[in-house]
Amino acid sequence: MFKYVKQLTSLVAMVAVLFTFTTETMAAKKSKTLKNTQKKGFVRCGVSQGLPGFSNADASGNWTGVDVDVCRAVAAAVLGDANKVKFTPLSAKERFTALTSGEIDILSRNTTWTLSRDADIGLTFVGVNFYDGQGFMVRKDSGITSTSQFKNGISACTNIGTTTELNMRDFFNSKGISYTPVAFEKADEVVAAYDAGRCDTYTTDKSGLAAQRTKMSNPDDHIVLPETISKEPLGPVVRQGDSVWEDIVRWSLNTMIEAEEYGITSANADSMKTSENPQIKRLVGAEGEMGAAFGLDNEWNLRIIKQVGNYGESYKRNIADTGILPDRGPNQLWTKGGILYVPPSR
Amino acid sequence: MKFKKILPQFLTLLFIVIIFGFFTMNAQENMDTRGIEFGFGFLKQEASFDIQFSLIDYDGSRSYARAYLVGLLNTLLVSFIGIVLCTLLGVVVGVARLSPNYLIRKTASFYIEFFRNIPLLLQIFFWYFAALRALPMPEDAPLLLGSSFMTIKGLYTPAAIWNNFDVFFIALIIALIIIYFFNKFAKKKQEEEGKQYPKFLISLAIFIIIPALTFIIGGVDLSWSFPELKKLAKTSFTYEGGLGIPPELIALTLALTLYTATFIAENVRAGIQGVGKGQKEAAASIGLTPSQVLKLVIMPQALRIIIPPTTNQYLNLTKNSSLAAAIAYPDLVLVFAGTAMMQTGRAIEIVAITMATYLTISLFISAFMNWYNKRIAIQEK
């Protein structure tokens, strides 16, 4: 009998050792994400399942969009090549789990920054790359030109798992209108159902409405109503607990916006090295030690501007030239009447 | 050596406990480092999202727990309707598969081969989007059965408005209890004295008369509210009043029924063919009519073969109903493991609750079917 007890004790001891070992390795290292990314040789980026202008794959699998460009900027900064990104298309429902479970390292998927998301679920928002707001789309021939014409019994198609569902409720409740929400898991089904006539209106972020309108069987039959019912600051998200990685992503985005402010483009970035302005010189790695704090070299920001371009170039290429939202609206620099204002790189 | 016998089992158990312990600790560890807390307190918080279709009173000011209940009831609803319909269709098609009529037989086997070999999700999309494309807009919908409208926004039928429904409901239950005891009594009489009552007619009479009495003496009152066309905008209409059944529920029920019925039909065919030919001939030779042969001799024996695999199909149907999320039918997965999970970020808790719920539903169905199977099994004497 004692023989077995002894065996048992050693087994338990072994298991205990195993546990202490795993816990110790888990608590180690400061920027694990940066280290892992450099080891793997690519940035793992979560994007949408196809939203033109933000993150959309073409027939040959090339991703484009302003959200995609954030990940490309990080890849240019930490790996030296903007193409070294592995994109993972995620539904609204999957996105945060994919990030917190470590399947991706950056979530750049038209995600609204809210208090509860930032505080509750192990996420950190690093900035805003698109100021958006929720709106409504209706069929033109319905004669509706404003949300004030909505009546009791209206049905609204939307996506599940988004702030949209909550804003919609707040909006209809505040107006005292009874409505039927029809919430789908994927955007494509929402578009198909609304297009077929299942709902009287389709509601999501206005940029999304503008982008999805291009997918309708007859885009000109639909209009986006002028009212904006919510604030939707969209931006990239990282996991909580790796502040170095968080800073890298934040300042990659800031670099793109600040580069536009100082007129640095992908075309003239190299020649800006000899600029008189020290702020410009810092942005192209010609002055100061701007990469050291992240464990990066000094030209990380120059690579971003050269390979991805500044924010204005990215916007023009992805959103304006594709006809989605030619007017930059609030997404214009603060110096030109918009609200894009980032802290200085110095 | 009793100890020697127990030890391997003990070690296995210990191993399982350790594995579980490891995964729990690992999850705990990871959640701690990411600042995620574990707990079910969120269930009491306000859900603040609305749901398209609910069997109970619900709006966004209710709690997540209430939203869970709405999703659960919607799952149970579609599963229940699906199970009833696919059983009826399955039995008909299964019998048709054995029909001596060439056309009926071939039609049945074509239906089976066609529907069971196409992935269910595709069928759900097909029925949903095909229906959406084919159904008329509310303003163009023709009148069905004098009072209903089938439109792209759903099926609108008159809704019953009850007064004192509980009295009526109690009367219904009393009627069922009386019918049960009457049938027991009639069976006893037949066995002891050979006396036969028109059991079906008397049961039907009890079932109708007792609840009907409540209208006269119980203060029960029933009126109907009819759907009426309402203009929302120049070209946009809907129906108000009455009962609106969303097209998502109809498409999902249709797809689940047509798909699962093929498997049940095959079970029924196998069951009938599993009863020896001699049984049928022997029954016929003692003068039973064909319907008596089927009812008294073939079916009781066939059922023993049909029930166990059919239980599996019922379980499959229930679990497959979770595909509802794809077409916006607010079932448990869409409402709770979808919206609620996203709003709260409580992935582990919500997935655990959802899994436990499906497991419980499945175990209930299994338990019921096992009980039924035992009841009809051969009683060895």
Chai-1 contact restraints between the chains, C-beta under 6 A:
chainA,res_idxA,chainB,res_idxB,connection_type,confidence,min_distance_angstrom,max_distance_angstrom,comment,restraint_id
A,V15,B,I18,contact,1.0,0.0,6.0,A-B,restraint_1
A,M26,B,E29,contact,1.0,0.0,6.0,A-B,restraint_2
A,K93,B,G338,contact,1.0,0.0,6.0,A-B,restraint_3
A,K93,B,M342,contact,1.0,0.0,6.0,A-B,restraint_4
A,T97,B,A347,contact,1.0,0.0,6.0,A-B,restraint_5
A,T100,B,R34,contact,1.0,0.0,6.0,A-B,restraint_6
A,D120,B,G345,contact,1.0,0.0,6.0,A-B,restraint_7
A,I121,B,G345,contact,1.0,0.0,6.0,A-B,restraint_8
A,G122,B,R34,contact,1.0,0.0,6.0,A-B,restraint_9
A,G122,B,G35,contact,1.0,0.0,6.0,A-B,restraint_10
A,G122,B,I36,contact,1.0,0.0,6.0,A-B,restraint_11
A,D141,B,T235,contact,1.0,0.0,6.0,A-B,restraint_12
A,S142,B,A233,contact,1.0,0.0,6.0,A-B,restraint_13
A,S142,B,K234,contact,1.0,0.0,6.0,A-B,restraint_14
A,S142,B,T235,contact,1.0,0.0,6.0,A-B,restraint_15
A,S142,B,S236,contact,1.0,0.0,6.0,A-B,restraint_16
A,G143,B,A233,contact,1.0,0.0,6.0,A-B,restraint_17
A,G143,B,K234,contact,1.0,0.0,6.0,A-B,restraint_18
A,I144,B,A233,contact,1.0,0.0,6.0,A-B,restraint_19
A,K151,B,L232,contact,1.0,0.0,6.0,A-B,restraint_20
A,G153,B,K230,contact,1.0,0.0,6.0,A-B,restraint_21
A,G153,B,T238,contact,1.0,0.0,6.0,A-B,restraint_22
A,G153,B,E240,contact,1.0,0.0,6.0,A-B,restraint_23
A,I154,B,L232,contact,1.0,0.0,6.0,A-B,restraint_24
A,I160,B,G338,contact,1.0,0.0,6.0,A-B,restraint_25
A,I160,B,T339,contact,1.0,0.0,6.0,A-B,restraint_26
A,G161,B,G338,contact,1.0,0.0,6.0,A-B,restraint_27
A,G161,B,T339,contact,1.0,0.0,6.0,A-B,restraint_28
A,G161,B,M342,contact,1.0,0.0,6.0,A-B,restraint_29
A,E165,B,F49,contact,1.0,0.0,6.0,A-B,restraint_30
A,L166,B,S48,contact,1.0,0.0,6.0,A-B,restraint_31
A,L166,B,F49,contact,1.0,0.0,6.0,A-B,restraint_32
A,R169,B,D50,contact,1.0,0.0,6.0,A-B,restraint_33
A,R169,B,G60,contact,1.0,0.0,6.0,A-B,restraint_34
A,T180,B,Q52,contact,1.0,0.0,6.0,A-B,restraint_35
A,P181,B,D50,contact,1.0,0.0,6.0,A-B,restraint_36
A,P181,B,Q52,contact,1.0,0.0,6.0,A-B,restraint_37
A,V182,B,Q52,contact,1.0,0.0,6.0,A-B,restraint_38
A,V182,B,A328,contact,1.0,0.0,6.0,A-B,restraint_39
A,A183,B,A328,contact,1.0,0.0,6.0,A-B,restraint_40
A,F184,B,A328,contact,1.0,0.0,6.0,A-B,restraint_41
A,E185,B,A325,contact,1.0,0.0,6.0,A-B,restraint_42
A,A196,B,L132,contact,1.0,0.0,6.0,A-B,restraint_43
A,A196,B,R133,contact,1.0,0.0,6.0,A-B,restraint_44
A,G197,B,M137,contact,1.0,0.0,6.0,A-B,restraint_45
A,G197,B,I152,contact,1.0,0.0,6.0,A-B,restraint_46
A,R198,B,L132,contact,1.0,0.0,6.0,A-B,restraint_47
A,R198,B,I152,contact,1.0,0.0,6.0,A-B,restraint_48
A,D200,B,L232,contact,1.0,0.0,6.0,A-B,restraint_49
A,D200,B,S236,contact,1.0,0.0,6.0,A-B,restraint_50
A,Q240,B,R34,contact,1.0,0.0,6.0,A-B,restraint_51
A,Q240,B,G35,contact,1.0,0.0,6.0,A-B,restraint_52
A,G241,B,T33,contact,1.0,0.0,6.0,A-B,restraint_53
A,G241,B,R34,contact,1.0,0.0,6.0,A-B,restraint_54
